Amino acid sequence: MLRRIDVDGLRVGMFVCRLDRSWLETPFFRHRFLIRNRKQLEQLRAACRQVTIDTEQGLDLPPAANITAEELAPAQLLVAATEEQAHSLGRELVTAGGAHREASGVLEQVLDDVRLGRGVDTQRTRQVVKGLTESVVREPSALLCLTQLKTRSRYAAQHSVNVCIFTLVFARHLGLPGEVMHDLGLGALLLDVGKARIPVEILDKPDKLTPAEFALVKRHTLYGRRILEQHGVSDLVLEVVSDHHERIDGSGYPRGLKGKEIGLYARIVGLVDVYDAITSARVYGDPVSTLEAMRLLYQWRYQQFDHRLVEKFIQCLGVYPAGSLVEMDSGEVGVVVRVNARNRTRPVVRLLLDRSKRPLAEAPLVDLTRPMEDGASMTIGKVLDPLAWQDRLGEMWNEETLAANV
């Protein structure tokens, strides 16, 4: 028997078969599951108002006389981000900024070396990845914020560093071992090293590539593998570099692999690679918002990507990843500093501009899971393109100011 009930009436042992909202607004990636513990109860009570239970697959509502005070206890409030947490993030941003700058510099040097026929300094790249990994383990939101400070002029190095950061954050979320996490980050940082063998005029061509040009660009994965095979990197790194453009439906390159023929780590980096590419300004196209990027990944989850990884990636970053520049429905502009794990549509935001788009003197921190002092709720209206807002934000949108504000 199906029964629609308020979330306050839920108990461990009940079988939920329908929620009252989209899965994107909850921590759950399926709407049919058995409630096994108090944590799931709290998550349901925080995310939903009503759910539908199936009494044939789980417990029913108990008789009124048997309902205990504990079972009717109100849902626990989501833990709001405190100013202390924000200051911790600000401190990590300073350290992360140094690691980020070093990674960009090292990657640009690697690409220059390969263009000139020199070898890859794998020892230095490993040290760079070590620094990024340590920052992600301490506070992933710091480097995530820095991935949003994008420019059109340095796409190649910027993209590889961002893919490395997103990959490390995702690996942390998946609970991968430290050694795997480090090699995965190294493969992500060097995923496009083979493009140094492709003429710049083809890579920077704003128009559609000819079939011959595209065939040459596709060879960068093979070039990259051959370059790194000479430097004693692990098979995991080689797999990532050679196979990150393979797709689940067999439409990728260079070998047209399908499904599980593609290694897990190449599937992870391939997904992250596309996410950063479509959210970045490139010579041949404008970026899409992070929200639109998540929608596209979800749309492509069975054709191009492993659907389980897509769902976990969205869960990892949230609908509004840390560092996203957003406009509230009331007009204020701010930066997302932390994702609320229990409700990915309501992150913690540091407001930068008021409704008239003037800089705020105090830059308040707002947890969107909590009502304002007047009882009203603040929600995100849209995601903004940081490049389009650089002139208006001025010095508010740089590494040093972000560290001071978040």
Buried (B, 14 or more C-beta within 10 A) or exposed (E): EEBEBEBBBBBBEBBBBEBBBEBBBBBBBEBEBBBEEEEBBBBBBBBBEBBBBBEEEBBBBEEEEEEEEEBEEEBEEBEBBEEEBBEBBBBBBEBBBEBBEBBBBBBBBBBEBBEEEEEBBBEBBBBBBBBBBEBBEBBBBBBBBBBBBBEEEEBBBBBBBBBBBBBBBBBBBBEBEEEBBBBBBBBBBBBBBBBBBBEEEBBEBEEEBEEEBEEBBBBBBBBBBBBBEEBEBBEBBBBBBBBBBBBBEBEBBBBEBBEEEBBBBBBBBBBBBBBBBBBBBBEEEEBBBBBEBBBBBBEBBEEBBBBEBBBBBBBBBBBBBBBBBBBBEEEBBBBBBBBBEBBBBBBBBBBBBBEEBEBBEEBEBBBBBBEEEEEEEBEBBEBBBBBEBBEBBEEBBEBEBBBEBB
